Amino acid sequence: MSTTGKRVGLTRAKVLTVALAVADRDGIEKLSMRRLGAELGVEAMTLYHYLPNKAALLDGLVELVVAAVRPVGAEAGPAEAADGPPWRALLRRFAVAFRAELLAHPGVITLVATRPARSPEALRAVEDVAAELGRAGIPPVAALRIVNAVATLVVGHCLAEAAGTPGHGDQDPDAEPLDLDAFPTLAAAVAGGLGTPADHQARFDLALDALLSGLSAPPA
């Protein structure tokens, strides 16, 4: 039998954590207040004490994922030695951390791609990175454009990479295998590992390296 939020010790953080688990397990399209209430053992109406509507729930999931990205203060890795200025190394840490967090929660990648971060918790990661760029002499507008460019690259890559994003699960299992005889370059690439986890990593590294290389000096 369901009970009240007070009796089961619910908090907004707990509700969002369970909602994220449901989205990861079953997909964001299966997440509803009724489903979430059942997971928590409460009536759906109880959840409105913590999240006023479904939009607030979805925004909260974006907040939970983005707020977990904390590149500032992280120790630099060996791949950053070629990045030049510390601010570019920071952008690499941001991109790597953001990608890891998104791939850990593929059910909400589409939310992050389509719903802007609004809460103070979600904006903190962006503010921290932009502030570090500012200390390198990059003006606020340019700093936010750079952070947005890196974030957009990461989100786009993760949308294509994550098996849980829309489109991957809708392929016809009875469809005839594609004949690649007419596409020798593509066939050679597939034989060489195209589409494997290692290939996804290589593609991400290539795109990120190209973007960071283009930022050869702080924009004025």
Secondary structure by P-SEA (a helix, b strand, c coil): cccccccccccaaaaaaaaaaaaaccccccccaaaaaaaacccccccccccccaaaaaaaaaaaaaaacccccccccccccccccaaaaaaaaaaaaaaaaaaacccaaaaaacccccccccaaaaaaaaaaaaaacccaaaaaaaaaaaaaaaaaaaaacccccccccccccccccccccccaaaaaaaaaccccaaaaaaaaaaaaaaaaaaaccccc
